[in-house]
């Protein structure tokens, strides 16, 4: 394998990943909108496909996903210093191919049982449809696993582009499949009993194909890096013992998380089934998933991109015991995302109905209103989820995965208790309550993480960080409220017309309002001397000064 790529600044690496994530998420928005037009935003069919298509990713996370992402980068960083580093990487890939291959075959065979664990409706046709979807979608598990392992090989060598651009390619394939579904004039939002083999094959088959393409998209970058795979079996005496001892806690954390997901999935599909029984459409698993997707857009674009860029350096600092560097990177991971996430949260809270009606422009206003209601609960996840993600990466870099396991137990238990309580409220409020519960659980977990890291490293500078968040939150809330009121007064009935017109109007209004939102918030933050805003805008200022001189 060739030498690692030259060190890039965290900002540059984060920008590369943010650009890729932005493209992927934009195409993902198109995929989500098209999928909602094909299966609906709620109901038995929407929940059947959502549950089945989610299973491969959930089992990937359960089996090794968190362990691969948390453990592999630090181990490869260390292996680079040894003469047998390439051999170690080849053994990792071989073990991954065998492990994920066997798991995929077994879980595909057990699809009927697996579906009944996650999916609760008693409707026979809906359960049967979910099982068929699951059989076609389950091979995604193998390609999720291989994609992540190979992606970590690239990341550990300072090469981020392919790993972050591949999901965009996957979303393009998924969009093509959904356009194919609509082009051949198949029934839309059909009940479970009306789904034909052609409909199932196009929808589930192209969903699986998209993940295959995502994995294969890494191979050119690996080849350019100089990686040449050789089948090497054997785990004894090659450092896997240390990986296993670290990974067992990470796998335990994910297992606990998945138990919580089972509770969430069953409660939300039960709410949808109860609504179907009463002849009423209520927010269900599919509605919650769509609302969560909107929240994960800024989380993935901003937080994950930046912290992933930080992670290799964080691992290197932890490996040599450089506590000052660890604290510096943690502080950077806390502050930098706030410049976009705090105004983003205020903006989405103010414009949730318009965001939902514009994104799902082919669905009825009643259906998009359900998404907006769920958004009001789920949106509060955005910031504490990022804090927890950062804290976990610090502990992973320090190989203290037993601590992340304990924190995850608290987070999942808290969320599960609220979710179980939500099963007894009005079904129309179940998904909203689940979202609030998850946000509260992540906040609790983040606070525990801060306490743990403070005991290890001393002050985290949280008081100064809190001041930064307040300086951003106050102008963000005021400006978002003023903009939402102005749109309501000046454009009454915006989004009432469905179809492409709703999409066009929504994109224009949200785009203009978003620019005004950021400009106003950053201007006030600059006056309040928020250094993160100045650092973000500094390159723009230099470019403008250069143009004036030119």
N, C-alpha and C positions, 0 to 999 in steps of 0.2 A: 504494500500500500504506500502511496506517496505521502510525503509530509503533509501535516495539516495546513489548511489554508492560512494565509497571513492573518494575524489578529485584526479584527475589525472593531471599531467602537461599538459599544452597546447600542448607541443611537442608530448607527448605520445598519447593524444587524437587525435591530428591532424594526427599522423602516422597511427593510427587505421583506420581513415576515408580515408586517402590517399591510404592505401593498398586496402581497399574495393573499392574505386573509381577506382583505377588502374585496378583491376580485372574486374569490371563492364565495364570500358571503353574499355579494350582489347576485351572482348566479344562483346561489342557494336560495335567495329570496324568490327568484323566478321559479325555482323548483318547488318551493313550499307553496307558492301561490297556485301553480299548476296542479300540484297534488291535491290541494283543497278543492279545486274545481272538479277533479276526477272522483274523489271519495267523500267529499264534504268536510265540514269543520267539526262535526260531532256525530254521534250515532253509532250503531253497531258495526257498519262496514268500515267507517273511519277508524274506530277503535281496533277492529280486527287486524287491519293492515299496520296500524301504528304499533300495536303490541308485537306482531310477528316480525316486522322490519327492525324493531328495536332489540329483539332477542340476541342476534349475533354480537352486537356491540356490548350488550350487558354481560354476556358470557365471556367475551374477550376480556372485558375489564375484570370480571370475577376470577378468571383463570390466571391472567398474567399482566393485564394492561397496565395497571398502576405500577406493578413491580418492574416491568420493562422500562417504563419512562423514568421512574425514580431511581432505579439501581444501575441501569446500563450505562448511562452517560458517565457517572463517576468512575465506574469500573473500566470503561474503555479509555478514559483520560489517564487512569493509572497504568493500564496495559500498554499505552503508547510509549511509556518509559522503559518497557522491557523488550528484550530481543525477540520474544515469542508473541508479540502483540498481535500480528496478523493471524497466527494460529489460534489465538484465543477468540478473535472475532469470527473466524470460520467455524469454530466449535459452537459458538453461540447461535449462529445462523442454522447450523445442522440440527441442533437440539430444538430450536424453534419450529423448523419445518416438520419434524417428527411429532412434536408435542401438539401443535395446532392442527396438524393433519388428523391425528387420531381423535382429538377432541371434536373436530368438526364432523367426522363420520359418526361418532357415538351420539352426539347431540341431534344430528339430523334424524337418526333412527328413533330417537326418543322424543321427537317433535310433538306428538299428541300429548304426552305427559307434561312436557315443558310448557306448552301453551296453557294448559289448565292450571298451572301454578301461577302464571302471571295474568291470566285473563279469566274474569269471573262470570260473564253473562251465561244464563241457562239456555239461551236460544240455540238450538241444535245447528241450524244453518250457519249462524255466525261463528260458532266454535269450529265447525268443519272448514269454513273458509279461512279462519285464522291458522289452522293446522296446515292447510295447503300452502298458504303464504309462507309459513315458517319453514317448511321443507325446502322451498325454492330459495329463501333468503339466508338460511343457515350457513351455506358455504362462504358467506361474507366473513365469517369468523376467522377462517384460515388466512384470508388476505388482509384483514385488519391486523392480525398478529404479525405477519411477515412485513407489512408496510411499516409498522411501528418499530420493529427490530432494525430493519434496514435504515429507517429514518434516524434512529438514535446513533447508528454508525456514522451517518453524515453529520449529525449535529455535534457529536463528540470531536469531529475533525474540523469544526468551524464552518461547515457548509450547510446553510439553512434553506437556500432557495428552493431546491427540488422538493424537499419535505413539506414546505408550506404551499407550493404551487400545485402539487398533485391533487389535493382536494378540489381545487377549482376545475381540474380536468374531469374529476369524478362527477361534479355537479353538472358539467356540460353534457355528459353522457346521460345522466338522470333526466335532465330537461328534454333531451332528444327523445327519450323513451316516453315521457308524458305527452310531448307534442305528437308523437306517433299515435298514442292512445286516442287523442282528440281528433287527429286527422282522419282516422278510419271510421269516425262517427260511431264510436261505441257508447253505450248508455253511461250517463254521468250520475254520480251519487246513487248508484243502483243498490237496492237492498241485498243482503247476503245471498239469498236464494236465487238471484238473477245473474250471478257472476259466471261467465263461461270460461272455458279453458283458454281461449284467446285473450280475454281480458286479464285473467290471472297471469298468463305468461308474459304479456307485454309489461304489466305493472311491476310484478315481482322480479321478472327476469332481467329487465334493464336496471332495476335497483341493485341487483347483485353484480351485474356487469360493470356498473360504475365503480364499485369497490375493487374489482379486479383491475380495471384500468388505473385506478389510483395507485395500487401497489406497483404495477409494471412501470409506471411513470418515474420511479426512482432509479431504475436500472441504468439509464444513460449517465446520470450524475455519478453513480457509483463507479461506472467504467472510467469516466473522466478523472475520478479521484485516484484511480489506480487499484481499486479493489477487485480482486480476482477470486471468486468463490471456489473453494475446494471442500468436498465432503470430508469432514473430519468428525469422527464419533469418539466419545469418551469424555467423561466429566470429572473423573477422579484426578486429583493432583494438578488441576488446571485453573484453580481459583473459583470454581463453581461452588465450593463449600461456603466461602465467604459470601458469595452472591445469594446463596440459598438462605443463609442465616439472616441476611438483610431483607431478602424478598419475602420471607414468610410473614413478617409483620405487615408488609405492604399488601400482600395478598389477603391477609386477615382484615385489613382496613377496607379493602374493596369488597370482601365478602359481607362485611357488616353493612356497607353502603348498599349492596345489592339486596340484602334483606329488607332494607328500607324501601328500595325501589319496588319490590314485590308488594309491600303494603300499599304504596302509592298507586301502583298499577291496578291492583284489585279494588281499592276504594273508588278510584276514578272511573273504571269500567263499570263498576256496580252502579255508580251514579248515572252513567249514560244508559245502562240497561233499565234502571228504574224510570228514567224519563221516557224511554221507548215504550215501557209497559203502560205508562199513563198517557201516551200519545203526545208527549211534549218533548221538545228539543232542549236539552240542558248541557252545560259545559261538561265535557268528559275527558278521557285520556288524550284524545286527539286535540281537543281544544287547549288543554294544558300544555301539550307538547309544542303546539304552534306558538303559544304565548312565550314559552320558555325559549324557543328559537330566537324570538325577537330580542330577548334579554342576552342571550349568548352571543349575539352579533357584536355589540361593543365589548363584551368581556373577551371574546376571542381576538377581536381586532386590536384591542389596546393592551389589556392585561396579559393575556397569554403570550402575545408576540414579544412584549418587552421582557417578561420574566423568563421566557424560553431563551432569549438572547443573553440574559444575565446568568442563566443556570450553569453554563460551562465555566465561566469565570468564578461563579460562586463555589462550584465543586473544586476548582483548583485552589481557591483560597482556603476552603475547609480542609483540603487534603494536606496542606502545609501548616495548618493551625493559625492562619492569619485572621484573628478575631476582628481586628479593625476593618479589614476588607469585607468580612462577612457583614458587619454592621453597616458599612457604607453601601453595600449592594442591597441590603434589606431596606434601608432608608430610601434609596433610589426607587426600589420597587413599590414602596408605599406612596411616594410623592408623585412620580412622573405620570402614572395613569390618572390621577385625580383631575388633571387639567382638562381631560376630555370626559371622564366618567361622571363627575359631579354635575356639570351642565347637561350631559347626556341624560342622566336620570331625571333631572327636573323637566327637560324637554319632553321625554317620553311620557312622564306622568301627566303633563299638561295636554299632550296631543295623542294620547292613547286611542281614543275612538277614531280619529282621522288616520292614524297609522294602520290600525286594523282594517278599516274600510278600504283604504287604498291598496294595501298588500293583497287582501283577499277580495279583489274587485269583482270577481265572478260570483261571489256568494251573496246572500241576502244581508240587508242591514241588521236584521235580527241576529243572524249568525255571527257577524263581525262584532256586534255589540257584546256578545258573550266572550269573545276573545279579549275585548277591551277590559271587561270586568275582571277577568282572570289576570290580565296584565297588571292591574292595580295592585294585586297581591304579589305576583312573581317579580315585578321590577325591583323590589327592595332587596332581592338577592344580589344585584349587580355588584355593589361595592364590597359587602362582607365576603362574598364568594372569592373576589380577587385577593382580599387579605388572607383568607384561609389558604388559597392557592400558593401565595408567596411564602407563608409560614411553613407550609408542607415542604416546599422546595429547599428551604434552609435546613430543615431537619433531615430531608433526604440526603442533601449534600454532606451532612455531618454523620451519615449512616445511622441516624437515630430513629429508625422507622418504627420502633416500639412505641415511641411517643406519638407519632402520627396515628397509630392504631388506637391508642387510648382516646385521643381527641376525636377521632372518627366515631368511636363508640358513643361518645357524648352527643355529637352532632346528629347521628342517625337516630338515637333514642329520643332526642328532643323532637326531631321532625316526625318520627313515627307516632309519638304520643299525640301530637297535634293532628296528624292525618287520621288516626283512629277516631279522634273526637269529631273530625269533620264528617265522618261517615254517618253521624247522627244529626247533622244539621239539614236544612232544606237542600235537596240535591242541586238546586240552582246556585247555592253558595259553597258547595263542597270544594270545587277546584280553587276558588279564591282563597278559602281558608287554608288549603294545602299549601298554596304559594306563600302566604304569610308565615305559616309554620316553618317552611324551609328557610326563609330569609332569617327568621329569628334563630333557628338552629345554627346557621352559618355564622351569625353574629356571636353567639355563645362560643362556638368553636374557635373563632378568631381571637376572642378575648383570652381564652385559655392558652392559645398559641403564643400570644404576646407575653403572658405571664411566664411561660416556660422559657422563651428566648431571653427575657429580661434576667431571669435567674442565672442563665448561662453566660450572658455577655454584658450584663449591666444595662444601663439606660438605653432604650431604643429611640429616644427623642420623640415619644408619642405626643407630648404636650405641644411641641412645635408643629408636628404633623397635623394635629387637630386644629390648630390655628389656621393652617393652610386650607384645610377642608372647609372651615367656617367662612373664610374669606372668599372661597369659591361658591359655597352653598347659598349664601344670602343673596348676592346679585343674581345667581342662576334662578332661584325661586321667584324673585320679583320679575325678572325679565321674561321668564317662561309664562308666568301668569298674565302679564300684560299682553304678550304676543297671542296667547290663546284667546283672551277676551277680545282682542282686536279682530282676529279671524272670525270669531263667533258673531260679532256685530256687523262686520263688513261683508261677510260671505255666508249669510244664513242658508242652511240647506246644503252646504258643501258636502259632497260625497253621496247625496241621496240618489243620484242617477248612477245605476250600476253599469259595469262593463268598462271598456277602455277609457271612457271619459272620466270615470271615477279615479282610475289609475293616473291619468295625465294630470288632472286637477290636483290630486293629492301630492304627487311628486313635486309639482311646481310650488305649491303652497308650503309643503314641508321643507323643500330645499331652501326657499327664500327665508322662511322662519328660522331654519337651522343656522344659516349664515349670520342672520341678525343676532341670533341667540349667542353664538360663539363670539362674534365681534363685540357685542355688548358686555358679555361676561368677562372676556379677556381684557377689555379696556378698563373695566372697574378693578379687576384683579391686578392689573399693571399699576394703577394708582394706589392700590393697597399694598404694593410691593410684594407680590407673590413671585419669587424667583423662578419657579418652574414655568410660569407663563413667559417670562422674559427669555428664558433659555429656549423655549419652543419657538418664539418669534424672532430670535436673534438671526438665524439664517436668512429669513425674509428681509429683515432690515439691512443686512449686508448686501443682499442682492439688489435692493432698491438703491442703496447708496452707490453701488457699482454702476447701475444704469444711469444715475444722474451724472457721475463723472464721465461716463462714456458719451 
